[in-house]
């Protein structure tokens, strides 16, 4: 006997349908109720592009917009940079490239991650360029041509692993991969790339070794297999700002958003920035939504991780770790109120955090609070940079920017 599944009311359930893939919806400025928001300075993006173009000399600049443009909102950032003359874009995921094309971006897009699932045809149809390093990639794009879904050959960039040990054809196995390439005339190599592991190190030795391996792999492909790509690229933000490995194309990410990588020495976690010209593009701000006086010795927040050392004025902000304010900033981070620095006190919770405004005369409900970026107020002018937040949270500025969640609306400003 066959059993028919029914609802609680006895009606037969509809047969299961194909799953739908829904992308997370970014909070829109028009829908914003909470005062917490991220503001992106479009003029800063254009300024930073000019800086990196100058550092690149005659090399092309392909801005890296993976992870929603490092948390800044990829479509708006891409439109700004495209109008400002960027040469192309790099993304990690096919979905990221699709988002840019859907936003009307026509500049070249390089998809670097190498995980294409069964969507090889869509990548080609969207006029994006894939990075390949495995036979399965070659087979997938060859099938698109053989099925008549696209004219061949399909242009690709080959990634060579010169020391990152993450993705790419191992530099010692170039000949074997070139033999695989020869079996797929539907694929044409127009670019070679590698990924630098230690471009921000105090020593240049590791980068020099990687570039030597890259040059050797390039020569072997040309000499032994007739593969002569039109472009080669390796430089990330750190290498570009140091004037290293710029080749035909540079791929700045962090620098586009106004944060300079810093020199890392063996005995320390960070050092001098490679550039002082960049302008941080993002400001994250909120408002005071509660104010209360607490007596000396009173606990504040989950776990009573802070006790007032004196009678204190404590303000609450509607922003927490679900918005990207790291819980590691508990009793470590700072914010700006009326142009003055104040400490984050007590545990950063999911949706809220508290700050001590005892030393801020006139602090009031609805006062603006900046947790990242610049503020000028009646008590002064100051700035909190992503580097500073990263040190307090024991992480890196890349994570600080990309952790600002999609529920925080992005506002785009001209100064």
N, C-alpha and C positions, 0 to 999 in steps of 0.2 A: 504494500500500500504506500502511495506517495503522499507525504504530508505537505500541505501548503502553509507557508508562514503567513501569519496575519498580524494586523495591528491589534491594539487592545480593544478596539471597537469591532473586531471581527472582519475587517476589510482585508483583502489580499494585498500583500506587500508587492510593490513594483519590482521587477527584476533589477539586479544591480546594474548600474551604468558604468561607463568608462570613467576613471578618475579624472578630475579636472585639476590642472596645475594653476594655482592662484598665487600671484606674487604678493608679498606683504605690502600694504598701503602705507606710504609715508604720510605722516600727519601734515595736513595742508594749513598754510597760514590762515586761510579764510575760516577754517574750522577751530582755530585756537581759542580755548577758553582759559586754560591755565596760563599764567604769565611766563612760564619757562619756555625759552626759545633759543635757537642758534641763529646768529646773523652772519652772513657771508659778504665780505667787502669785495665787490667785483673789480674795483680799481686795483686792489691789492693783487688779485690774480693776474691782471694784465701787467702790473709792475713786475711781479715775480717771473712771468714769462719773458719779459725783456731782459731781466738779469740772467736767466739761464740761457737764453739765446746768445747773449754776448759771451758767456762762458763757453758755449759750444762752438764758437768761431763760425766756420762755414758748415758745420754739421747740422742736419735736420734735427728737430726736437719733436718727439712723440711723447706727449704727456701721459703719464700712467694714471688712469682713473678707476682702478679696481676698488672694490669695497665701497661702492657708492661715492667715488671720488674722495676717498679717505674721509668719509663721513660728511662731506660738504654738499652732497646732492649732485649726482653725475650729470643729469640732463642740463641743468642750468650752468654748471661749470663748463661743460663741453661747448655749449652755445657761446659762452663768453670767450673762451680760448679760441674757438674756430674763427670767430669774427676778429680776434686779435692777431691771427696769423700763425697759429700753431700748425705744424706740418702733419700731425696725425695723433692717434690715440692708441694706448695699449690697455687692455683689460685682461682679467684673469679668466673670466667665465664667458661662455657663449651668451648666457642670459644677460650679462652686462652689456655686451655688444648690441644685442637686440634692443635693449632699453634705449641705447644711444640712437640707433637707427629709427626707432619709433618716435624719438624726439626730434627727428629731422636732421640729424648730423650726417653730413656727406663726406667728411674727411676720412682718410684711410683709418681702418681699425684693425689692430693686430690682436688676435686672441691667443694668449700665451699659455693657458693652463694645460691644454692637451686632453681634456676630458670632454669629448663631443657626443658621447652616447650614440644614439642613432640619428643625430641631427646634422650630419655632415652636409646634407642638401640644403638645409636652412641657412647654415653658415655661408655657403656659396651664394645662395639666392640673395642674401643680405649684403653681398659684396664686402665680406670681411676676409681677412687673410689669416689662415691658421698657422700655428707653430706645431711642428711634428717632430717626433723623435722615436717612434715605434712603428713596427710593420703594420700594426692594426690601424694606425692613422692613414698610412698609405693605401691600405685596402679600402678603407671607408671612403676616401675621396675618389679613388679609382672607380668604385661602384657608382658614384654619382654620375661620372662621365659615361660609363658603360651603359647606364640605364637611360641615357639621353636627357637627364635632368639639368645638365649644364654642359656647355662646350668645354673641351679640354684644350691644353692642359690647365690644371688648377695651380695657381701660384701659392707656394708655401715658404715658410721660413723654417730652417732646421735648427733645433737647439742642441748645443754641444755642452756636455758637462765637463768643465775644466777644473773642478775642484769643489763644487758646492755639494755634490753627492746627493742631489735631490731629484731633479728631472734632467732629461737630455741624453743624447748619445754619448757614452763615455769616450773621451778623447782618444783612448787606445783602441777603440772599436770602429773608427771612422770608415776603414776600408770595407768592413763587413756590412755596415749600414749603406754605404754607397752601392754595393752590389745589390742590396734590396731595392734601392731607388731605381736602378737600371731596369728592374722587372716591372716598373709602373710608369710607363711613358705618359700616363694621364696626369702625373704630378710633376711640376716644374719648380726647382729650387731657385728662388729669387733673393733669399736672404739667409744669413747665418747669424746666430746670436748665442751669447752665453750670459751667465748670471754671476756677478762678482760677490764673493762671500765676505770679503774683509776690506771693502773700499774705504771704510771709516777707521781702519786700524792706524795706530801710530806709525807702524812700518808699512812701506809700500811693497815689501817683498812678496807677499801672497798674491797681490794683484798682478805684479810683474810676472809671477810664475803662471798665473791663469792666462794672461795675455800671450805669453810665449806658447802655451799649449794651444790656444785659440789660433794663433798664426800658423802653427804647425799643422793643425787639422785643416785649416783653409788651404794650405799649400798642397796637402795630400789629396784633398778632393779635386783640386784643379789639375794637378800633375798626373794623378793616377786614374781619374774618373771623368775628367772634363766638366766638372761641376764648378761653375764660376758665378757666384751670386752677385747681384747688382749692389746689395748693401750688406754691411756687417754692423752689428751693434752690441754693446756691452755696458756702457756707462749708466749707472744709476745716479741719484742726486749727489752722493758723496764723491764719486769719481768725477762727475762733471764739474763740480765746484772746485775740485783739486786740479782740474786740467788733465785728467788721465782717461785713457781708453775711450775717447769720444768717437773715433772712427767715422762712419758715414752718418750714423744716427745716434742720438742720446735719448735715454728714457728716464727723465726726472719724474719723481712722484712727490715725495715730501716737500721738496724745494718749491714746487708750484704753489703749495699752500702756505708758504712763508715760514717754514721751519727748516733750519739748516741742520743736517747731520753734524755730529761733533766727533772730533778725533778721540779715539779710544786707545789709551795706553795699556800695556799689560797689567799694570798695578792699580788701575782705576777703572771706573765704569763710564766716565765721560770726561771730555776735555773741551778745548776751545772749538767754537763753531767754525765751519769752513767759510761762512759768509756772514757778514753783518748787514748786508743790503736788503735781505728779504723782509717782507712785511707779512706778519701772521694774518691770514684772511678771516679766521673764524673768531667770533665772540659769542660766548654762552652766558646768557643773563636770565635772571628770575626776579622775584620780588619778595619782600617780607610779607608773610601772611599771618604771622602771629608774633606777639611780643609779650614777654612775661618776666617778672623779677623773681629771682630765686635766691634764697639765703645762702650764706657760706656753708659749705659742706653738702649742699643738696645735689643729688644725682641728676644726670641728664641723659636721656636716651636709653635704648635697649642695652641691657647688661650692666647698666650703671658704670659705663667705661669712662665717664668723666664726672668729677665732683667739683663744684665751684669752690675755688680757693678764697673767695670773697663774695660779698653780695654782688650778684651779677644780673645783667640784662641779657636775656637769651631770645634770639629771633629764630623763627622757623621758616625755611624755604621749601616750596613745593618742587623739589628735585632730589632724586636719590640714585641709588646704583642701577635701577632699571632704566634710568635716563642716560647713564654713562658716567655718573660721578662715582668713581671707584670707592668701594668700601675701605680700601687701604688708606683713604684720606681721613679716616676716623682719627680725630685728635692730631692730625698731621697737616691737613690741607688748609688753604686760606681762601678768602673771598674779599671782594672790594665793596664797601658801602660808603657812599658820599665821598668817594675818592680816597678812602683810608682802608688799609689792610685789617682784616679781622680773622681770628682763627675759627676753623670748623671744629665744633666740640661735640663729644659724644659720638655714638655709632652712626655712620651714614646708613640710613634705612632704605627700603626699596623705593619709596616715593618721596621721601623728605630727608632733610638734614637740618642741623641747628648750627648757628653761629653765635659767637659772643660779641655783642655790640656795646659792651659796657664803656669802652673808650671812644665811642662815636657819639658826640653830642648831637642831639636832634634826631637820632635814628627813629623812624616812624613807620607805621604800616604803609604798605605799597611802595616803600623805597626800593629803588633798583639795586640788585645785587649781581655782581659779575663774578663768575667762577673761572672764566677763561677769557682773556682778552684785556682791553684797555677800558678804564673808566676815569672820567674827570668830574669832580664834584666840588662842593663848597669847602671840603677839608683837604683837597689836594688832587693829584693826578698820579695814577700808577697803572701797571700792567702785569698780568699774570700770563706767562708764556707756557706753551705746551711742554717745553723742557722742564720747567719748574714743577708743573703738575706731575710729570712723569717721575721725577726724582722723589717727590713726596709719596707717590703711589708705588714706588719701587718697580717701575716698568719703563717703557720707551714711548716717545711722543707719537709714534705711529699708532700705538694702541689707544692713547688718550683721545686722538681725533676720531678713530674709527669706532670707538665705543659709544659715542654720542648717538643714542638710539633713534630709530625711526619715529618714535612717538614724540620726539622733540621737533616741532616744525622748524623748517629752515626759511628764513627771510633773506632776500637778496637786496643789498643796498649799494647805492653809489654814494660816496662821501659828500 
